[in-house]
Amino acid sequence: MYVNSKPEQNKDVVRVSCCQTEQQKSSQTVLTSLGRHAPVCGFYKLEKMEAVSETDVQFWMAKAVNWGEATSCSALLDTSRHLGSLRSFLQQVLQGLQQMSSTSEAMKTFPFVGQFLGRLCWNPCVIADERSQRLLLRCLNCLYSAEPLNAVEQKANMWIKNMLCHLISEEEGSVAHATVKHAGLTPKRYHSEALQKVVSLMTEEVIKSCDGLPNTSAGCSNGNIHAMSTACAALVTCPQISPLIGALLKHSMLCGFSCLNQEFIKEVSEALISKRLVLEDEAVVNLWCYSPTCLEGAAVSLLESVLSDHETMTQSLDKHVNGSLLPQASADHCHIFLTINEIYRNVLTEIDENLAVRALIQVFTVCFLQRLTGQKPQDRLPLRAFFPHVMPSLLTPLLTAPSEVPREAWLDHLSWIRSLLQSVTENEEAGEDVRAYQAFFEAWFLLVQCGYWVDTAAELLVLAAPENAEPLLWLLTFFHHPTNREHQRSQQTAVAREAWTHLRMLFLTRPPPPRHLSAVKELLSSSLSANLVLHLFSNFTVFSHGPVSIITEITDKVLTEAAVKRRALWILASIRCRLNSAATRDDRVHSRLRTLQDTLLQT
């Protein structure tokens, strides 16, 4: 026996042994013909159906015969175009088979099913579709008899066994292996290369049509492009299809018209986001240029991945952002940057206190500016094109990276930024028109994007003299509390000054005074100023000169809540990104930063 007991109806696959007995070998020729061309025990004869209509049976049998092994472009296109409805029909057949009490009853009720399933099992396009293949396996499973009652069920079992071997095995004894032995290929490779050959021909056709598109829409009149994208929609996760997908997306960019099937675009976008499809970078960017919806999906997917996996993201946020390809695409295509900017701007207005969102926006901007700077001057658009709503006077001081400014000039540069932002806030407070508020919001959002200057201000505050602290504390306060409702900014600046005083005593005095430690913990518990105080505290832990053991001890005593530790990790992630792009590397600071991140993650 090939199975130990009758399979349950809800099992996907019957587990069988693919070794051949002498009985199988003697009936090899018969079984091969049954599986590929002939009905098993009258399966092909049409009778009254209970689960499916006779019209559907005739339609799908005709399709299966016409498709054959789908080794031509037309057969592949037609098969792919019908895969969705084929799956629905197979599901109906499966439900009918699951109601049968025996194989004999199933054969009597569904006399067409043997040849129908047999032909589909040899169609590489159907087999390449994971959902269709799973339905085929389940249908074959339902037809198998654990204890055959007659010769008909015995023959059916042998045929089913060979079909299962063909679909899920590459052992030498299988029928599939014997069938393709003359080609010197395994069954899996045979079907893969058959599909690949057809896809290669279609890809060449698309590439040729691209070559004929200098600057006109001539190629769009060819409905074959739309037909090919329609056919690909059901197979986008099949690796062999990737070159054709890339060619179709390139064609859409050169053509400039919507000649691709929208279902195809949707399936490609979802497969990319779920990492079930790998395309060349150029093809991905072409997809984003073609479909704003797909671009929005990629931007939101990056945001969701950051929010859902803080442990991984806080350790390598800049690598993850660069890996999304969005910074490079933004530097090459201004409209992509503007779209992503708008998405993150809207998110920030909803959850402006979320440090993970702020860290993502800052790191994305850093990665984007690095890609933009790397372009040739003649290819680079002016910064004004990427930040059209920001006051021009703010662009140069904020978009200039700290690594491009001498360290001894940081304080003057930050004072310059502070004076510019302060004038914007004064105009907003004095006026009541919408334009003043918009200018104010855009200035604050640019500061969030260029948060590396706020981190730089917090770093300088670790060792700053009291007379130099005021502009730095103002920037830190404005970053966390931009609005001045009921004079909150002045109150928050006072809180920042108080926290800074306690932190200096805590980190610069040995041993750390308990009174200042308690004061910092109390300030951290305030819902209004928690992030501001935590920002200062995190920079003291990284840049103060005390022993690491003392710093980690203070951190353990102050950051006791898991939520606070998570927020601190996002601040450290922003600091890490800035240090990674610094002109020089301070190994002591990098080592301390890693230690702090590891300590917070472990606890």
SULTAQUI-V306069 format. One record per residue. PSI is psi in whole degrees, 0 to 359 (NA if undefined). D_FIRST is the distance of its C-alpha to the first C-alpha in Angstrom with 2 decimals. Layout:
[[PSI:D_FIRST] [PSI:D_FIRST]]
This chain:
[[146:0.00] [342:3.80] [154:5.64] [335:6.83] [166:9.13] [126:10.92] [144:12.98] [156:16.67] [338:19.02] [8:21.13] [143:18.65] [319:19.60] [139:16.47] [130:12.69] [118:11.79] [160:9.39] [135:9.47] [11:11.90] [145:11.80] [137:11.82] [171:10.60] [324:13.46] [320:12.32] [317:12.52] [321:15.83] [336:17.29] [22:16.86] [314:17.93] [316:21.26] [316:20.08] [322:17.63] [315:20.48] [325:22.89] [318:20.73] [331:20.35] [328:24.03] [335:26.24] [153:24.87] [153:23.55] [117:20.16] [47:20.97] [21:24.40] [332:23.72] [340:27.11] [128:29.20] [129:31.17] [181:31.48] [128:32.93] [150:31.27] [324:31.20] [330:30.52] [157:32.23] [155:35.18] [327:35.18] [317:37.76] [318:35.49] [313:32.65] [318:35.10] [311:36.51] [329:33.29] [319:31.84] [320:35.18] [313:35.02] [321:31.53] [315:32.76] [323:36.06] [321:34.63] [233:32.28] [16:31.35] [53:34.48] [11:36.24] [158:39.72] [317:41.92] [320:42.29] [319:38.55] [316:38.01] [313:40.93] [319:39.79] [311:36.18] [320:37.49] [331:40.06] [4:37.50] [319:34.82] [311:36.07] [331:36.06] [318:32.72] [321:31.19] [318:32.86] [317:31.42] [325:27.85] [321:28.42] [316:29.51] [316:26.47] [315:24.22] [322:26.23] [316:25.90] [326:22.11] [342:21.91] [353:23.88] [144:21.51] [342:19.72] [166:17.00] [320:16.04] [317:18.29] [319:21.11] [319:20.79] [326:20.97] [320:23.95] [324:25.69] [70:25.13] [345:25.11] [344:26.29] [328:23.62] [304:21.32] [325:24.16] [309:25.81] [321:23.03] [316:22.31] [319:25.99] [327:26.33] [342:23.52] [10:25.77] [110:28.94] [331:29.97] [318:32.31] [316:29.73] [327:27.24] [337:30.19] [113:30.77] [319:28.68] [322:28.86] [318:27.88] [321:24.88] [320:23.75] [322:24.18] [315:22.17] [320:19.19] [323:19.59] [316:19.91] [322:16.69] [317:15.00] [333:16.59] [348:15.40] [138:11.63] [118:10.12] [326:7.64] [86:8.23] [135:9.83] [346:13.07] [176:14.43] [327:14.53] [314:15.87] [329:13.01] [314:10.60] [319:13.24] [319:13.66] [316:10.13] [318:10.81] [315:14.20] [318:13.40] [317:11.17] [324:14.21] [320:16.61] [317:15.19] [319:15.33] [320:18.80] [324:19.96] [6:18.83] [155:18.30] [22:20.70] [152:18.64] [333:19.92] [356:16.85] [156:16.72] [319:18.31] [319:20.87] [318:21.96] [325:22.51] [322:24.45] [11:26.90] [324:27.07] [337:30.40] [355:31.87] [30:30.91] [152:29.38] [159:26.21] [316:24.82] [316:26.33] [325:29.62] [309:29.66] [323:29.59] [316:31.94] [328:34.45] [316:34.29] [319:35.19] [323:37.71] [315:39.46] [317:40.03] [322:41.18] [319:43.55] [319:45.19] [321:45.68] [318:47.09] [322:49.56] [319:50.69] [317:51.41] [319:53.24] [321:55.39] [330:56.31] [320:57.30] [337:59.59] [17:61.35] [73:62.25] [305:65.47] [27:66.73] [176:66.02] [26:63.35] [319:62.82] [340:59.13] [342:58.45] [346:59.13] [103:55.92] [351:53.41] [329:50.63] [314:51.01] [320:50.32] [320:47.41] [317:45.84] [326:46.24] [317:44.69] [324:41.67] [340:41.35] [321:41.46] [353:37.73] [22:36.85] [335:39.38] [359:36.88] [122:35.33] [326:37.01] [341:37.64] [344:39.82] [315:42.29] [322:44.78] [319:45.08] [315:45.65] [319:48.35] [320:50.01] [320:50.10] [322:51.68] [318:54.22] [318:55.08] [325:55.73] [316:58.16] [325:60.05] [317:60.17] [10:61.33] [158:60.01] [81:57.07] [10:54.93] [148:51.57] [132:49.21] [330:49.70] [323:46.04] [313:45.40] [316:48.06] [314:46.59] [319:43.03] [316:44.36] [313:46.54] [322:43.80] [323:41.41] [314:44.22] [321:45.11] [4:41.52] [31:41.23] [2:38.33] [134:40.59] [123:42.75] [159:45.80] [153:48.85] [318:51.80] [320:53.82] [321:51.19] [315:50.99] [321:54.78] [320:54.89] [315:52.55] [322:54.89] [325:57.91] [321:56.36] [106:55.14] [328:57.18] [319:54.38] [321:51.98] [316:54.71] [320:55.27] [320:51.56] [318:51.63] [317:54.78] [322:53.42] [318:50.12] [316:52.16] [314:54.16] [321:51.12] [324:49.49] [318:52.76] [334:53.12] [347:49.56] [69:49.32] [331:52.72] [315:51.56] [316:50.35] [321:52.99] [340:55.98] [330:55.09] [50:54.75] [317:55.99] [322:57.85] [320:54.82] [318:52.68] [315:55.39] [324:55.85] [340:52.11] [346:52.16] [355:54.33] [320:56.65] [316:59.74] [315:59.61] [324:59.07] [321:61.96] [326:64.29] [333:63.50] [108:63.66] [321:66.26] [332:64.76] [316:61.50] [316:63.56] [322:65.54] [313:62.43] [319:60.85] [317:64.24] [320:64.56] [310:61.14] [330:61.92] [316:65.46] [321:64.19] [317:61.74] [325:64.54] [334:66.83] [321:64.24] [64:63.43] [341:66.34] [357:66.04] [114:62.47] [334:62.82] [317:59.35] [317:60.39] [318:63.71] [317:62.09] [314:59.76] [317:62.73] [313:64.79] [320:62.13] [317:61.22] [319:64.94] [312:65.33] [320:62.38] [312:63.74] [325:67.25] [318:65.96] [321:64.21] [318:67.32] [329:69.61] [351:67.48] [158:68.18] [141:71.02] [323:74.22] [341:74.52] [350:71.01] [130:71.40] [153:72.41] [153:75.11] [329:74.05] [328:75.86] [328:73.20] [338:70.47] [66:72.66] [339:74.77] [359:75.73] [144:76.87] [128:80.54] [328:81.05] [340:83.02] [338:79.93] [309:77.60] [310:79.05] [324:79.54] [323:76.15] [353:73.96] [123:75.51] [148:73.17] [330:74.71] [343:73.79] [359:76.25] [131:79.10] [141:80.83] [323:80.10] [346:83.81] [1:83.97] [315:81.13] [315:83.48] [321:85.74] [317:82.79] [325:81.41] [323:84.88] [313:85.05] [316:81.73] [317:82.92] [322:86.20] [315:84.46] [324:82.00] [323:84.82] [325:86.81] [316:83.83] [323:83.46] [321:87.21] [321:87.16] [320:84.29] [329:86.09] [328:89.37] [166:88.04] [2:86.23] [162:84.86] [326:81.24] [322:81.85] [319:83.04] [321:79.96] [317:77.65] [321:79.41] [313:79.04] [317:75.31] [324:74.65] [316:76.61] [319:74.58] [323:71.26] [324:72.34] [321:73.13] [317:69.60] [323:68.23] [43:70.55] [348:69.89] [333:70.30] [329:74.05] [319:73.68] [322:71.65] [319:74.45] [318:77.02] [324:75.10] [315:74.94] [329:78.70] [341:79.35] [321:78.01] [12:81.15] [147:83.42] [151:87.01] [326:87.95] [343:90.15] [358:87.24] [334:84.68] [307:85.81] [329:84.36] [317:81.10] [324:80.73] [316:81.63] [316:78.84] [319:76.28] [315:77.45] [324:77.44] [316:73.91] [335:72.59] [77:75.11] [324:76.37] [157:77.96] [36:81.30] [130:81.19] [36:83.83] [38:84.63] [328:81.26] [319:81.40] [324:84.49] [318:82.92] [326:79.75] [323:81.84] [320:83.57] [317:80.21] [319:79.15] [319:82.45] [315:82.05] [318:78.48] [319:79.63] [314:82.46] [321:80.19] [323:77.58] [316:80.28] [322:81.43] [319:77.90] [342:76.76] [0:80.10] [138:81.41] [127:80.37] [165:79.16] [124:77.83] [127:80.09] [328:78.16] [319:80.37] [328:79.19] [317:75.54] [322:75.83] [319:77.65] [317:74.91] [321:72.21] [319:74.33] [325:74.76] [335:71.01] [350:70.44] [127:72.56] [334:70.48] [325:73.15] [10:73.53] [312:70.30] [323:68.97] [312:72.42] [320:72.86] [324:69.31] [313:70.02] [312:73.10] [315:71.43] [321:68.53] [326:71.01] [321:73.01] [328:69.94] [319:69.26] [353:72.80] [161:74.92] [9:75.86] [166:75.02] [148:72.52] [324:68.84] [321:68.50] [319:71.25] [314:69.77] [327:66.30] [316:67.99] [317:69.95] [316:66.87] [326:64.94] [329:67.89] [315:68.56] [89:65.10] [339:63.46] [142:61.54] [320:58.17] [321:59.33] [321:62.47] [319:60.53] [318:58.32] [322:61.46] [324:62.99] [324:59.97] [324:60.57] [318:64.22] [327:63.27] [321:60.85] [317:63.82] [318:65.98] [317:63.35] [318:63.13] [318:66.95] [325:67.07] [333:64.41] [9:66.70] [156:69.89] [324:72.11] [156:72.01] [127:69.45] [102:70.46] [327:67.92] [317:69.31] [317:68.74] [318:65.23] [317:64.28] [320:65.72] [315:63.94] [319:60.54] [316:61.33] [317:62.28] [316:59.16] [320:56.93] [316:58.89] [323:58.58] [322:54.84] [329:54.17] [NA:56.19]]
